[in-house]
Amino acid sequence: MQELVEYLAKALVDNPDAVEVRTMEGDKSVIFELRTDPSDMGKVIGRNGKIARAMRTVVKSAGVKTGKLVHIEILD
């Protein structure tokens, strides 16, 4: 799933080399920390958070197979 988050983020930004995803896995949840170049932050979040919400929906749907709750945190 980490590859999915990276793929989605790199497709959105102008500087795909600056995209970094860290995974923190617990018993019942997985948290992906997404970092991008500060100039690309708006492209990942989108207007009113629509792109970030869509990314979270896609990743949560993919996470249903694992039976864990999946979260994406966008960090600056």
N, CA, C and O atoms as a Tripos MOL2 file, in Angstrom:
@<TRIPOS>MOLECULE
protein
  304   303    76     0     0
PROTEIN
NO_CHARGES

@<TRIPOS>ATOM
      1 N           0.8020   -1.1910    0.0000 N.3       1 MET1
      2 CA          0.0000    0.0000    0.0000 C.3       1 MET1
      3 C           0.8500    1.2620    0.0000 C.2       1 MET1
      4 O           0.4280    2.3010   -0.5080 O.2       1 MET1
      5 N           2.0360    1.1710    0.5640 N.am      2 GLN2
      6 CA          2.9320    2.3240    0.5570 C.3       2 GLN2
      7 C           3.2500    2.7280   -0.8800 C.2       2 GLN2
      8 O           3.3560    3.9160   -1.1840 O.2       2 GLN2
      9 N           3.4010    1.7490   -1.7580 N.am      3 GLU3
     10 CA          3.6850    2.0360   -3.1610 C.3       3 GLU3
     11 C           2.5230    2.7840   -3.8050 C.2       3 GLU3
     12 O           2.7340    3.6500   -4.6540 O.2       3 GLU3
     13 N           1.3050    2.4530   -3.4050 N.am      4 LEU4
     14 CA          0.1190    3.1290   -3.9290 C.3       4 LEU4
     15 C           0.1170    4.5950   -3.5240 C.2       4 LEU4
     16 O          -0.1670    5.4650   -4.3470 O.2       4 LEU4
     17 N           0.4280    4.8750   -2.2720 N.am      5 VAL5
     18 CA          0.4670    6.2610   -1.7920 C.3       5 VAL5
     19 C           1.5480    7.0370   -2.5370 C.2       5 VAL5
     20 O           1.3190    8.1690   -2.9640 O.2       5 VAL5
     21 N           2.7310    6.4290   -2.6940 N.am      6 GLU6
     22 CA          3.8200    7.0890   -3.4260 C.3       6 GLU6
     23 C           3.4230    7.3550   -4.8680 C.2       6 GLU6
     24 O           3.6610    8.4450   -5.3890 O.2       6 GLU6
     25 N           2.8220    6.3700   -5.5110 N.am      7 TYR7
     26 CA          2.4270    6.5120   -6.9080 C.3       7 TYR7
     27 C           1.4300    7.6560   -7.0850 C.2       7 TYR7
     28 O           1.5810    8.4820   -7.9850 O.2       7 TYR7
     29 N           0.4250    7.7010   -6.2360 N.am      8 LEU8
     30 CA         -0.5810    8.7620   -6.3280 C.3       8 LEU8
     31 C           0.0360   10.1380   -6.1020 C.2       8 LEU8
     32 O          -0.2610   11.0820   -6.8340 O.2       8 LEU8
     33 N           0.8900   10.2520   -5.0930 N.am      9 ALA9
     34 CA          1.4960   11.5420   -4.7750 C.3       9 ALA9
     35 C           2.4470   11.9940   -5.8740 C.2       9 ALA9
     36 O           2.4430   13.1670   -6.2480 O.2       9 ALA9
     37 N           3.2660   11.0780   -6.3980 N.am     10 LYS10
     38 CA          4.2200   11.4470   -7.4450 C.3      10 LYS10
     39 C           3.5190   11.8580   -8.7310 C.2      10 LYS10
     40 O           4.0490   12.6690   -9.4910 O.2      10 LYS10
     41 N           2.3350   11.3100   -8.9840 N.am     11 ALA11
     42 CA          1.5820   11.6880  -10.1830 C.3      11 ALA11
     43 C           1.0240   13.1050  -10.0790 C.2      11 ALA11
     44 O           0.7290   13.7260  -11.0990 O.2      11 ALA11
     45 N           0.8790   13.6130   -8.8790 N.am     12 LEU12
     46 CA          0.2690   14.9260   -8.6800 C.3      12 LEU12
     47 C           1.2610   16.0840   -8.6600 C.2      12 LEU12
     48 O           0.9100   17.1990   -9.0460 O.2      12 LEU12
     49 N           2.4880   15.8390   -8.2200 N.am     13 VAL13
     50 CA          3.4250   16.9260   -7.9300 C.3      13 VAL13
     51 C           4.3470   17.2350   -9.1070 C.2      13 VAL13
     52 O           4.4740   16.4470  -10.0440 O.2      13 VAL13
     53 N           4.9930   18.4140   -9.0340 N.am     14 ASP14
     54 CA          5.9680   18.8060  -10.0480 C.3      14 ASP14
     55 C           7.3450   18.2240   -9.7530 C.2      14 ASP14
     56 O           8.1380   18.0130  -10.6700 O.2      14 ASP14
     57 N           7.6350   17.9630   -8.4760 N.am     15 ASN15
     58 CA          8.9370   17.4480   -8.0690 C.3      15 ASN15
     59 C           8.7520   16.0670   -7.4240 C.2      15 ASN15
     60 O           8.7390   15.9610   -6.1980 O.2      15 ASN15
     61 N           8.6080   15.0080   -8.2360 N.am     16 PRO16
     62 CA          8.3210   13.6880   -7.6680 C.3      16 PRO16
     63 C           9.4700   13.0980   -6.8520 C.2      16 PRO16
     64 O           9.2510   12.1920   -6.0480 O.2      16 PRO16
     65 N          10.6860   13.5970   -7.0470 N.am     17 ASP17
     66 CA         11.8170   13.0730   -6.2780 C.3      17 ASP17
     67 C          11.7470   13.4670   -4.8080 C.2      17 ASP17
     68 O          12.3780   12.8280   -3.9660 O.2      17 ASP17
     69 N          10.9940   14.5050   -4.4940 N.am     18 ALA18
     70 CA         10.8950   14.9850   -3.1150 C.3      18 ALA18
     71 C           9.7980   14.2750   -2.3250 C.2      18 ALA18
     72 O           9.6410   14.5280   -1.1310 O.2      18 ALA18
     73 N           9.0430   13.3980   -2.9640 N.am     19 VAL19
     74 CA          7.9640   12.6850   -2.2750 C.3      19 VAL19
     75 C           8.5630   11.6090   -1.3850 C.2      19 VAL19
     76 O           9.3850   10.8050   -1.8260 O.2      19 VAL19
     77 N           8.1440   11.6040   -0.1400 N.am     20 GLU20
     78 CA          8.6440   10.6320    0.8380 C.3      20 GLU20
     79 C           7.4620   10.0980    1.6410 C.2      20 GLU20
     80 O           6.6540   10.8680    2.1600 O.2      20 GLU20
     81 N           7.3690    8.7800    1.7360 N.am     21 VAL21
     82 CA          6.2800    8.1480    2.4800 C.3      21 VAL21
     83 C           6.8840    7.2260    3.5360 C.2      21 VAL21
     84 O           7.6760    6.3370    3.2230 O.2      21 VAL21
     85 N           6.4980    7.4510    4.7830 N.am     22 ARG22
     86 CA          6.9120    6.5720    5.8860 C.3      22 ARG22
     87 C           5.6970    5.8210    6.3850 C.2      22 ARG22
     88 O           4.5880    6.3570    6.4080 O.2      22 ARG22
     89 N           5.9080    4.5850    6.7820 N.am     23 THR23
     90 CA          4.8140    3.7500    7.2690 C.3      23 THR23
     91 C           4.9940    3.4750    8.7450 C.2      23 THR23
     92 O           6.0690    3.0700    9.1860 O.2      23 THR23
     93 N           3.9330    3.6990    9.5100 N.am     24 MET24
     94 CA          3.9240    3.3420   10.9240 C.3      24 MET24
     95 C           2.7640    2.3700   11.1040 C.2      24 MET24
     96 O           1.6040    2.7280   10.9020 O.2      24 MET24
     97 N           3.0850    1.1540   11.4830 N.am     25 GLU25
     98 CA          2.0660    0.1150   11.5580 C.3      25 GLU25
     99 C           1.8350   -0.2970   13.0050 C.2      25 GLU25
    100 O           2.7740   -0.5590   13.7570 O.2      25 GLU25
    101 N           0.5630   -0.3460   13.3700 N.am     26 GLY26
    102 CA          0.1620   -0.7880   14.6920 C.3      26 GLY26
    103 C          -0.6180   -2.0830   14.5980 C.2      26 GLY26
    104 O          -0.6460   -2.7230   13.5460 O.2      26 GLY26
    105 N          -1.2490   -2.4690   15.6910 N.am     27 ASP27
    106 CA         -2.0280   -3.7020   15.7040 C.3      27 ASP27
    107 C          -3.2640   -3.6100   14.8200 C.2      27 ASP27
    108 O          -3.5830   -4.5420   14.0800 O.2      27 ASP27
    109 N          -3.9560   -2.4740   14.9040 N.am     28 LYS28
    110 CA         -5.2220   -2.3410   14.1880 C.3      28 LYS28
    111 C          -5.2150   -1.2550   13.1210 C.2      28 LYS28
    112 O          -6.2240   -1.0460   12.4470 O.2      28 LYS28
    113 N          -4.0950   -0.5630   12.9590 N.am     29 SER29
    114 CA         -4.0810    0.5310   11.9980 C.3      29 SER29
    115 C          -2.7190    0.6820   11.3310 C.2      29 SER29
    116 O          -1.7010    0.1990   11.8260 O.2      29 SER29
    117 N          -2.7370    1.3600   10.2080 N.am     30 VAL30
    118 CA         -1.5280    1.7110    9.4680 C.3      30 VAL30
    119 C          -1.6110    3.1990    9.1640 C.2      30 VAL30
    120 O          -2.6280    3.6850    8.6680 O.2      30 VAL30
    121 N          -0.5340    3.9180    9.4660 N.am     31 ILE31
    122 CA         -0.4860    5.3500    9.1970 C.3      31 ILE31
    123 C           0.6320    5.6050    8.1980 C.2      31 ILE31
    124 O           1.7730    5.1900    8.4040 O.2      31 ILE31
    125 N           0.2930    6.2900    7.1170 N.am     32 PHE32
    126 CA          1.2770    6.6930    6.1200 C.3      32 PHE32
    127 C           1.5270    8.1800    6.2860 C.2      32 PHE32
    128 O           0.5980    8.9840    6.2140 O.2      32 PHE32
    129 N           2.7850    8.5450    6.5090 N.am     33 GLU33
    130 CA          3.1680    9.9500    6.6120 C.3      33 GLU33
    131 C           3.7280   10.3760    5.2650 C.2      33 GLU33
    132 O           4.7460    9.8490    4.8160 O.2      33 GLU33
    133 N           3.0710   11.3220    4.6240 N.am     34 LEU34
    134 CA          3.4330   11.7840    3.2980 C.3      34 LEU34
    135 C           4.0820   13.1510    3.3880 C.2      34 LEU34
    136 O           3.5040   14.0900    3.9340 O.2      34 LEU34
    137 N           5.2820   13.2550    2.8510 N.am     35 ARG35
    138 CA          5.9890   14.5380    2.8020 C.3      35 ARG35
    139 C           6.3050   14.8510    1.3460 C.2      35 ARG35
    140 O           6.6830   13.9730    0.5710 O.2      35 ARG35
    141 N           6.1410   16.1240    0.9930 N.am     36 THR36
    142 CA          6.4640   16.5810   -0.3570 C.3      36 THR36
    143 C           7.2540   17.8730   -0.2600 C.2      36 THR36
    144 O           7.4600   18.4130    0.8270 O.2      36 THR36
    145 N           7.6810   18.3500   -1.3880 N.am     37 ASP37
    146 CA          8.3050   19.6600   -1.4650 C.3      37 ASP37
    147 C           7.2690   20.6940   -1.0320 C.2      37 ASP37
    148 O           6.1050   20.5710   -1.4130 O.2      37 ASP37
    149 N           7.6390   21.6960   -0.2610 N.am     38 PRO38
    150 CA          6.6450   22.6780    0.2000 C.3      38 PRO38
    151 C           5.8740   23.3570   -0.9330 C.2      38 PRO38
    152 O           4.7180   23.7390   -0.7490 O.2      38 PRO38
    153 N           6.4960   23.5100   -2.0930 N.am     39 SER39
    154 CA          5.7950   24.1460   -3.2100 C.3      39 SER39
    155 C           4.7330   23.2320   -3.8170 C.2      39 SER39
    156 O           3.8390   23.7120   -4.5140 O.2      39 SER39
    157 N           4.8120   21.9320   -3.5650 N.am     40 ASP40
    158 CA          3.8420   20.9720   -4.0960 C.3      40 ASP40
    159 C           2.7490   20.6100   -3.0880 C.2      40 ASP40
    160 O           1.8670   19.8120   -3.4040 O.2      40 ASP40
    161 N           2.7890   21.1690   -1.9080 N.am     41 MET41
    162 CA          1.8450   20.8030   -0.8630 C.3      41 MET41
    163 C           0.3990   21.0670   -1.2890 C.2      41 MET41
    164 O          -0.4850   20.2550   -1.0150 O.2      41 MET41
    165 N           0.1550   22.1840   -1.9490 N.am     42 GLY42
    166 CA         -1.1940   22.5130   -2.3820 C.3      42 GLY42
    167 C          -1.7370   21.5460   -3.4170 C.2      42 GLY42
    168 O          -2.9420   21.2990   -3.4730 O.2      42 GLY42
    169 N          -0.8590   21.0030   -4.2270 N.am     43 LYS43
    170 CA         -1.2930   20.0500   -5.2560 C.3      43 LYS43
    171 C          -1.7090   18.7290   -4.6440 C.2      43 LYS43
    172 O          -2.5980   18.0560   -5.1660 O.2      43 LYS43
    173 N          -1.0820   18.3490   -3.5460 N.am     44 VAL44
    174 CA         -1.4330   17.0950   -2.8780 C.3      44 VAL44
    175 C          -2.7160   17.2600   -2.0650 C.2      44 VAL44
    176 O          -3.5250   16.3370   -1.9780 O.2      44 VAL44
    177 N          -2.8940   18.4270   -1.4770 N.am     45 ILE45
    178 CA         -4.0840   18.6640   -0.6630 C.3      45 ILE45
    179 C          -5.2910   19.0010   -1.5390 C.2      45 ILE45
    180 O          -6.3840   18.4840   -1.3080 O.2      45 ILE45
    181 N          -5.1070   19.8510   -2.5290 N.am     46 GLY46
    182 CA         -6.2010   20.2180   -3.4270 C.3      46 GLY46
    183 C          -7.0970   21.2790   -2.8280 C.2      46 GLY46
    184 O          -6.9780   21.6310   -1.6550 O.2      46 GLY46
    185 N          -7.9890   21.7770   -3.6500 N.am     47 ARG47
    186 CA         -8.9080   22.8180   -3.1970 C.3      47 ARG47
    187 C          -9.8940   22.2190   -2.2040 C.2      47 ARG47
    188 O         -10.5760   21.2350   -2.4910 O.2      47 ARG47
    189 N          -9.9510   22.8350   -1.0360 N.am     48 ASN48
    190 CA        -10.8100   22.3730    0.0680 C.3      48 ASN48
    191 C         -10.5030   20.9380    0.4830 C.2      48 ASN48
    192 O         -11.3620   20.2700    1.0590 O.2      48 ASN48
    193 N          -9.2980   20.4540    0.2020 N.am     49 GLY49
    194 CA         -8.8940   19.1160    0.6240 C.3      49 GLY49
    195 C          -9.4780   17.9830   -0.1970 C.2      49 GLY49
    196 O          -9.4750   16.8370    0.2520 O.2      49 GLY49
    197 N          -9.9760   18.2730   -1.3830 N.am     50 LYS50
    198 CA        -10.6360   17.2470   -2.1850 C.3      50 LYS50
    199 C          -9.6780   16.1620   -2.6560 C.2      50 LYS50
    200 O         -10.0350   14.9840   -2.6380 O.2      50 LYS50
    201 N          -8.4860   16.5240   -3.0700 N.am     51 ILE51
    202 CA         -7.5290   15.5270   -3.5520 C.3      51 ILE51
    203 C          -7.0480   14.6640   -2.3950 C.2      51 ILE51
    204 O          -6.9490   13.4450   -2.5340 O.2      51 ILE51
    205 N          -6.7480   15.2780   -1.2570 N.am     52 ALA52
    206 CA         -6.3190   14.5100   -0.0870 C.3      52 ALA52
    207 C          -7.4210   13.5480    0.3550 C.2      52 ALA52
    208 O          -7.1390   12.4050    0.7160 O.2      52 ALA52
    209 N          -8.6600   14.0000    0.3260 N.am     53 ARG53
    210 CA         -9.7860   13.1480    0.7060 C.3      53 ARG53
    211 C          -9.9300   11.9730   -0.2670 C.2      53 ARG53
    212 O         -10.2160   10.8490    0.1460 O.2      53 ARG53
    213 N          -9.7310   12.2410   -1.5550 N.am     54 ALA54
    214 CA         -9.8240   11.1780   -2.5550 C.3      54 ALA54
    215 C          -8.7070   10.1560   -2.3800 C.2      54 ALA54
    216 O          -8.9380    8.9530   -2.5000 O.2      54 ALA54
    217 N          -7.4890   10.6350   -2.0940 N.am     55 MET55
    218 CA         -6.3700    9.7120   -1.8560 C.3      55 MET55
    219 C          -6.6590    8.8420   -0.6390 C.2      55 MET55
    220 O          -6.4100    7.6370   -0.6620 O.2      55 MET55
    221 N          -7.1760    9.4390    0.4060 N.am     56 ARG56
    222 CA         -7.4900    8.6790    1.6170 C.3      56 ARG56
    223 C          -8.5610    7.6280    1.3360 C.2      56 ARG56
    224 O          -8.4910    6.5160    1.8590 O.2      56 ARG56
    225 N          -9.5390    7.9710    0.5240 N.am     57 THR57
    226 CA        -10.5990    7.0230    0.1870 C.3      57 THR57
    227 C         -10.0490    5.8330   -0.5790 C.2      57 THR57
    228 O         -10.4070    4.6910   -0.2910 O.2      57 THR57
    229 N          -9.1860    6.0860   -1.5500 N.am     58 VAL58
    230 CA         -8.5990    5.0080   -2.3520 C.3      58 VAL58
    231 C          -7.7560    4.0940   -1.4760 C.2      58 VAL58
    232 O          -7.8520    2.8720   -1.5840 O.2      58 VAL58
    233 N          -6.9430    4.6660   -0.6190 N.am     59 VAL59
    234 CA         -6.0520    3.8620    0.2260 C.3      59 VAL59
    235 C          -6.8580    3.0910    1.2680 C.2      59 VAL59
    236 O          -6.5330    1.9420    1.5690 O.2      59 VAL59
    237 N          -7.8960    3.6990    1.8190 N.am     60 LYS60
    238 CA         -8.7420    2.9830    2.7820 C.3      60 LYS60
    239 C          -9.4380    1.8070    2.1150 C.2      60 LYS60
    240 O          -9.5950    0.7470    2.7210 O.2      60 LYS60
    241 N          -9.8550    1.9950    0.8670 N.am     61 SER61
    242 CA        -10.4880    0.8960    0.1320 C.3      61 SER61
    243 C          -9.5050   -0.2390   -0.1020 C.2      61 SER61
    244 O          -9.8730   -1.4090   -0.0010 O.2      61 SER61
    245 N          -8.2710    0.0930   -0.4100 N.am     62 ALA62
    246 CA         -7.2480   -0.9320   -0.6140 C.3      62 ALA62
    247 C          -6.8960   -1.6090    0.7120 C.2      62 ALA62
    248 O          -6.5010   -2.7750    0.7230 O.2      62 ALA62
    249 N          -7.0350   -0.8960    1.8180 N.am     63 GLY63
    250 CA         -6.7090   -1.4420    3.1250 C.3      63 GLY63
    251 C          -7.7500   -2.3750    3.6920 C.2      63 GLY63
    252 O          -7.5000   -3.0300    4.7040 O.2      63 GLY63
    253 N          -8.9070   -2.4560    3.0720 N.am     64 VAL64
    254 CA         -9.9590   -3.3390    3.5580 C.3      64 VAL64
    255 C          -9.4810   -4.7960    3.5340 C.2      64 VAL64
    256 O          -9.8670   -5.5910    4.3910 O.2      64 VAL64
    257 N          -8.6530   -5.1380    2.5650 N.am     65 LYS65
    258 CA         -8.1480   -6.5100    2.4550 C.3      65 LYS65
    259 C          -7.3230   -6.9120    3.6740 C.2      65 LYS65
    260 O          -7.3390   -8.0740    4.0800 O.2      65 LYS65
    261 N          -6.6030   -5.9560    4.2550 N.am     66 THR66
    262 CA         -5.7490   -6.2680    5.4020 C.3      66 THR66
    263 C          -6.5270   -6.2890    6.7100 C.2      66 THR66
    264 O          -6.0550   -6.8450    7.7010 O.2      66 THR66
    265 N          -7.7020   -5.6960    6.7220 N.am     67 GLY67
    266 CA         -8.4960   -5.6520    7.9380 C.3      67 GLY67
    267 C          -8.0250   -4.6010    8.9270 C.2      67 GLY67
    268 O          -8.4030   -4.6390   10.0980 O.2      67 GLY67
    269 N          -7.1990   -3.6580    8.4680 N.am     68 LYS68
    270 CA         -6.6930   -2.5980    9.3350 C.3      68 LYS68
    271 C          -7.2250   -1.2540    8.8750 C.2      68 LYS68
    272 O          -7.5510   -1.0760    7.7010 O.2      68 LYS68
    273 N          -7.3100   -0.3120    9.7980 N.am     69 LEU69
    274 CA         -7.6730    1.0500    9.4560 C.3      69 LEU69
    275 C          -6.4550    1.7280    8.8610 C.2      69 LEU69
    276 O          -5.3490    1.5950    9.3850 O.2      69 LEU69
    277 N          -6.6470    2.4430    7.7870 N.am     70 VAL70
    278 CA         -5.5440    3.0860    7.0860 C.3      70 VAL70
    279 C          -5.7510    4.5950    7.1090 C.2      70 VAL70
    280 O          -6.8420    5.0870    6.8210 O.2      70 VAL70
    281 N          -4.6970    5.3200    7.4530 N.am     71 HIS71
    282 CA         -4.7400    6.7860    7.5210 C.3      71 HIS71
    283 C          -3.5680    7.3470    6.7400 C.2      71 HIS71
    284 O          -2.4950    6.7460    6.6950 O.2      71 HIS71
    285 N          -3.7810    8.5170    6.1170 N.am     72 ILE72
    286 CA         -2.6980    9.2550    5.4730 C.3      72 ILE72
    287 C          -2.5840   10.5840    6.1770 C.2      72 ILE72
    288 O          -3.5650   11.3160    6.3060 O.2      72 ILE72
    289 N          -1.3820   10.8960    6.6350 N.am     73 GLU73
    290 CA         -1.1090   12.2060    7.2240 C.3      73 GLU73
    291 C          -0.1870   12.9470    6.2730 C.2      73 GLU73
    292 O           0.8650   12.4350    5.8920 O.2      73 GLU73
    293 N          -0.5820   14.1490    5.8910 N.am     74 ILE74
    294 CA          0.2290   14.9690    5.0040 C.3      74 ILE74
    295 C           0.9870   15.9640    5.8650 C.2      74 ILE74
    296 O           0.3950   16.8320    6.5080 O.2      74 ILE74
    297 N           2.3020   15.8250    5.8680 N.am     75 LEU75
    298 CA          3.1590   16.6440    6.7340 C.3      75 LEU75
    299 C           3.9530   17.6390    5.8960 C.2      75 LEU75
    300 O           4.2540   17.3890    4.7290 O.2      75 LEU75
    301 N           4.2870   18.7720    6.5130 N.am     76 ASP76
    302 CA          5.1150   19.7460    5.8160 C.3      76 ASP76
    303 C           6.5160   19.7380    6.3240 C.2      76 ASP76
    304 O           7.3520   20.5030    5.8430 O.2      76 ASP76
@<TRIPOS>BOND
     1     1     2 1
     2     2     3 1
     3     3     4 2
     4     3     5 am
     5     5     6 1
     6     6     7 1
     7     7     8 2
     8     7     9 am
     9     9    10 1
    10    10    11 1
    11    11    12 2
    12    11    13 am
    13    13    14 1
    14    14    15 1
    15    15    16 2
    16    15    17 am
    17    17    18 1
    18    18    19 1
    19    19    20 2
    20    19    21 am
    21    21    22 1
    22    22    23 1
    23    23    24 2
    24    23    25 am
    25    25    26 1
    26    26    27 1
    27    27    28 2
    28    27    29 am
    29    29    30 1
    30    30    31 1
    31    31    32 2
    32    31    33 am
    33    33    34 1
    34    34    35 1
    35    35    36 2
    36    35    37 am
    37    37    38 1
    38    38    39 1
    39    39    40 2
    40    39    41 am
    41    41    42 1
    42    42    43 1
    43    43    44 2
    44    43    45 am
    45    45    46 1
    46    46    47 1
    47    47    48 2
    48    47    49 am
    49    49    50 1
    50    50    51 1
    51    51    52 2
    52    51    53 am
    53    53    54 1
    54    54    55 1
    55    55    56 2
    56    55    57 am
    57    57    58 1
    58    58    59 1
    59    59    60 2
    60    59    61 am
    61    61    62 1
    62    62    63 1
    63    63    64 2
    64    63    65 am
    65    65    66 1
    66    66    67 1
    67    67    68 2
    68    67    69 am
    69    69    70 1
    70    70    71 1
    71    71    72 2
    72    71    73 am
    73    73    74 1
    74    74    75 1
    75    75    76 2
    76    75    77 am
    77    77    78 1
    78    78    79 1
    79    79    80 2
    80    79    81 am
    81    81    82 1
    82    82    83 1
    83    83    84 2
    84    83    85 am
    85    85    86 1
    86    86    87 1
    87    87    88 2
    88    87    89 am
    89    89    90 1
    90    90    91 1
    91    91    92 2
    92    91    93 am
    93    93    94 1
    94    94    95 1
    95    95    96 2
    96    95    97 am
    97    97    98 1
    98    98    99 1
    99    99   100 2
   100    99   101 am
   101   101   102 1
   102   102   103 1
   103   103   104 2
   104   103   105 am
   105   105   106 1
   106   106   107 1
   107   107   108 2
   108   107   109 am
   109   109   110 1
   110   110   111 1
   111   111   112 2
   112   111   113 am
   113   113   114 1
   114   114   115 1
   115   115   116 2
   116   115   117 am
   117   117   118 1
   118   118   119 1
   119   119   120 2
   120   119   121 am
   121   121   122 1
   122   122   123 1
   123   123   124 2
   124   123   125 am
   125   125   126 1
   126   126   127 1
   127   127   128 2
   128   127   129 am
   129   129   130 1
   130   130   131 1
   131   131   132 2
   132   131   133 am
   133   133   134 1
   134   134   135 1
   135   135   136 2
   136   135   137 am
   137   137   138 1
   138   138   139 1
   139   139   140 2
   140   139   141 am
   141   141   142 1
   142   142   143 1
   143   143   144 2
   144   143   145 am
   145   145   146 1
   146   146   147 1
   147   147   148 2
   148   147   149 am
   149   149   150 1
   150   150   151 1
   151   151   152 2
   152   151   153 am
   153   153   154 1
   154   154   155 1
   155   155   156 2
   156   155   157 am
   157   157   158 1
   158   158   159 1
   159   159   160 2
   160   159   161 am
   161   161   162 1
   162   162   163 1
   163   163   164 2
   164   163   165 am
   165   165   166 1
   166   166   167 1
   167   167   168 2
   168   167   169 am
   169   169   170 1
   170   170   171 1
   171   171   172 2
   172   171   173 am
   173   173   174 1
   174   174   175 1
   175   175   176 2
   176   175   177 am
   177   177   178 1
   178   178   179 1
   179   179   180 2
   180   179   181 am
   181   181   182 1
   182   182   183 1
   183   183   184 2
   184   183   185 am
   185   185   186 1
   186   186   187 1
   187   187   188 2
   188   187   189 am
   189   189   190 1
   190   190   191 1
   191   191   192 2
   192   191   193 am
   193   193   194 1
   194   194   195 1
   195   195   196 2
   196   195   197 am
   197   197   198 1
   198   198   199 1
   199   199   200 2
   200   199   201 am
   201   201   202 1
   202   202   203 1
   203   203   204 2
   204   203   205 am
   205   205   206 1
   206   206   207 1
   207   207   208 2
   208   207   209 am
   209   209   210 1
   210   210   211 1
   211   211   212 2
   212   211   213 am
   213   213   214 1
   214   214   215 1
   215   215   216 2
   216   215   217 am
   217   217   218 1
   218   218   219 1
   219   219   220 2
   220   219   221 am
   221   221   222 1
   222   222   223 1
   223   223   224 2
   224   223   225 am
   225   225   226 1
   226   226   227 1
   227   227   228 2
   228   227   229 am
   229   229   230 1
   230   230   231 1
   231   231   232 2
   232   231   233 am
   233   233   234 1
   234   234   235 1
   235   235   236 2
   236   235   237 am
   237   237   238 1
   238   238   239 1
   239   239   240 2
   240   239   241 am
   241   241   242 1
   242   242   243 1
   243   243   244 2
   244   243   245 am
   245   245   246 1
   246   246   247 1
   247   247   248 2
   248   247   249 am
   249   249   250 1
   250   250   251 1
   251   251   252 2
   252   251   253 am
   253   253   254 1
   254   254   255 1
   255   255   256 2
   256   255   257 am
   257   257   258 1
   258   258   259 1
   259   259   260 2
   260   259   261 am
   261   261   262 1
   262   262   263 1
   263   263   264 2
   264   263   265 am
   265   265   266 1
   266   266   267 1
   267   267   268 2
   268   267   269 am
   269   269   270 1
   270   270   271 1
   271   271   272 2
   272   271   273 am
   273   273   274 1
   274   274   275 1
   275   275   276 2
   276   275   277 am
   277   277   278 1
   278   278   279 1
   279   279   280 2
   280   279   281 am
   281   281   282 1
   282   282   283 1
   283   283   284 2
   284   283   285 am
   285   285   286 1
   286   286   287 1
   287   287   288 2
   288   287   289 am
   289   289   290 1
   290   290   291 1
   291   291   292 2
   292   291   293 am
   293   293   294 1
   294   294   295 1
   295   295   296 2
   296   295   297 am
   297   297   298 1
   298   298   299 1
   299   299   300 2
   300   299   301 am
   301   301   302 1
   302   302   303 1
   303   303   304 2
@<TRIPOS>SUBSTRUCTURE
     1 MET1         2 RESIDUE 1 A MET
     2 GLN2         6 RESIDUE 1 A GLN
     3 GLU3        10 RESIDUE 1 A GLU
     4 LEU4        14 RESIDUE 1 A LEU
     5 VAL5        18 RESIDUE 1 A VAL
     6 GLU6        22 RESIDUE 1 A GLU
     7 TYR7        26 RESIDUE 1 A TYR
     8 LEU8        30 RESIDUE 1 A LEU
     9 ALA9        34 RESIDUE 1 A ALA
    10 LYS10       38 RESIDUE 1 A LYS
    11 ALA11       42 RESIDUE 1 A ALA
    12 LEU12       46 RESIDUE 1 A LEU
    13 VAL13       50 RESIDUE 1 A VAL
    14 ASP14       54 RESIDUE 1 A ASP
    15 ASN15       58 RESIDUE 1 A ASN
    16 PRO16       62 RESIDUE 1 A PRO
    17 ASP17       66 RESIDUE 1 A ASP
    18 ALA18       70 RESIDUE 1 A ALA
    19 VAL19       74 RESIDUE 1 A VAL
    20 GLU20       78 RESIDUE 1 A GLU
    21 VAL21       82 RESIDUE 1 A VAL
    22 ARG22       86 RESIDUE 1 A ARG
    23 THR23       90 RESIDUE 1 A THR
    24 MET24       94 RESIDUE 1 A MET
    25 GLU25       98 RESIDUE 1 A GLU
    26 GLY26      102 RESIDUE 1 A GLY
    27 ASP27      106 RESIDUE 1 A ASP
    28 LYS28      110 RESIDUE 1 A LYS
    29 SER29      114 RESIDUE 1 A SER
    30 VAL30      118 RESIDUE 1 A VAL
    31 ILE31      122 RESIDUE 1 A ILE
    32 PHE32      126 RESIDUE 1 A PHE
    33 GLU33      130 RESIDUE 1 A GLU
    34 LEU34      134 RESIDUE 1 A LEU
    35 ARG35      138 RESIDUE 1 A ARG
    36 THR36      142 RESIDUE 1 A THR
    37 ASP37      146 RESIDUE 1 A ASP
    38 PRO38      150 RESIDUE 1 A PRO
    39 SER39      154 RESIDUE 1 A SER
    40 ASP40      158 RESIDUE 1 A ASP
    41 MET41      162 RESIDUE 1 A MET
    42 GLY42      166 RESIDUE 1 A GLY
    43 LYS43      170 RESIDUE 1 A LYS
    44 VAL44      174 RESIDUE 1 A VAL
    45 ILE45      178 RESIDUE 1 A ILE
    46 GLY46      182 RESIDUE 1 A GLY
    47 ARG47      186 RESIDUE 1 A ARG
    48 ASN48      190 RESIDUE 1 A ASN
    49 GLY49      194 RESIDUE 1 A GLY
    50 LYS50      198 RESIDUE 1 A LYS
    51 ILE51      202 RESIDUE 1 A ILE
    52 ALA52      206 RESIDUE 1 A ALA
    53 ARG53      210 RESIDUE 1 A ARG
    54 ALA54      214 RESIDUE 1 A ALA
    55 MET55      218 RESIDUE 1 A MET
    56 ARG56      222 RESIDUE 1 A ARG
    57 THR57      226 RESIDUE 1 A THR
    58 VAL58      230 RESIDUE 1 A VAL
    59 VAL59      234 RESIDUE 1 A VAL
    60 LYS60      238 RESIDUE 1 A LYS
    61 SER61      242 RESIDUE 1 A SER
    62 ALA62      246 RESIDUE 1 A ALA
    63 GLY63      250 RESIDUE 1 A GLY
    64 VAL64      254 RESIDUE 1 A VAL
    65 LYS65      258 RESIDUE 1 A LYS
    66 THR66      262 RESIDUE 1 A THR
    67 GLY67      266 RESIDUE 1 A GLY
    68 LYS68      270 RESIDUE 1 A LYS
    69 LEU69      274 RESIDUE 1 A LEU
    70 VAL70      278 RESIDUE 1 A VAL
    71 HIS71      282 RESIDUE 1 A HIS
    72 ILE72      286 RESIDUE 1 A ILE
    73 GLU73      290 RESIDUE 1 A GLU
    74 ILE74      294 RESIDUE 1 A ILE
    75 LEU75      298 RESIDUE 1 A LEU
    76 ASP76      302 RESIDUE 1 A ASP
